[in-house]
Every structure is written in structure tokens, then in C-alpha cells.
Amino acid sequence: MGTPTGAPRSPIAGDALTLSDAPKNACLDVFDAIVSLCSRFDRAWIVVGQAKLLDLIRRNTGRVMSRRTLNRHLLGWEARGFINRQQRHARNRRTGKLELRPTLYTFGMLGNLWIKKHRPRAGIPFGRLAVPKMAQSTKSLSSRKGESGDSL
């Protein structure tokens, strides 16, 4: 028997996401954030928290989204086989409390194929999100050279 209409739902039951919650068109900015982090560290996997992903997306695209929206988009990419997620939460043996840890993200078969297909077009690093950081680092490098008076 379900909850009556208008009655508050349990926060635990309401927070569980299923495949039916996945968006039909998952946001490419979310996938790009994971790809650019992996390319920055030259790995095919990354361990990152949701707060860091949200911050990267906000800083580099201007898009602000909630954690629930981020989870829906991650679920969409996972359901389509582009990424795999492994939660790394663990219980503290002494206190029994749940310790929240960042999630491990790896690429599925379709994610690897997408990266191989779009890598030459996007250059190295392949994600849009890495471009502002690269532009910022070259700008700071040129300003440092100008300060010291050295020229090439």
C-alpha cells in the first residue's frame, strides 16, 4: 500500500533513482567533465566527488545544476553504456557510521568509442572543459615571461 496523496514521502524512498528517472538526452557537459578530468590525469578512470563535478561544470559552462539533476544525467550515461560508476562508501567499524567517499568512474564500451571518435576533432585534451584551464595556464605563463624580461 502506497502513501496517501499529499502525504510526505520517505526521504530514503524518494532519493532512489531508477532507469525510468534517467533523462532521454543526458547532458553532454556531464560526460565532458568526466572525460576532461581523465584526460588531465592521463587515465581511463577517475575518482571524483559530485561537488567537484558540479563545480567544473559551473565554472566552465556556466550551467548550474543540483546534485539530483547531476545524478539523473550520470544515470542516463550509465544506462546507455558510456560510463560505469562504483560507489566507494564504507561503514566505520568502530562507530558503524557510513563514510561517504568519492565515486570511481570508468568508461564503458560506448564511452571509449565516443572518445576515440571525437578525440582528433577535440584535440588534446579532448574535453571542452579542459580548454579554459589550458588557456588560463598559457596566459599566466606568458605574463610570467613578460615580468622577468626574458624573450624567446
Secondary structure, 3 states (H helix, E strand, C coil): CCCCCCCCCCHHHHHCCCHHHCCCCCCHHHHHHHHHHHHHCCCCEEEECHHHHHHHHHHHHCCCCCHHHHHHHHHHHHHCCCEEEECCCEECCCCCCEECCCEEEEECHHHHHHHHHHHHHHCCCCCCCHHHHHHHHHHHHHHHHHHHCCCC
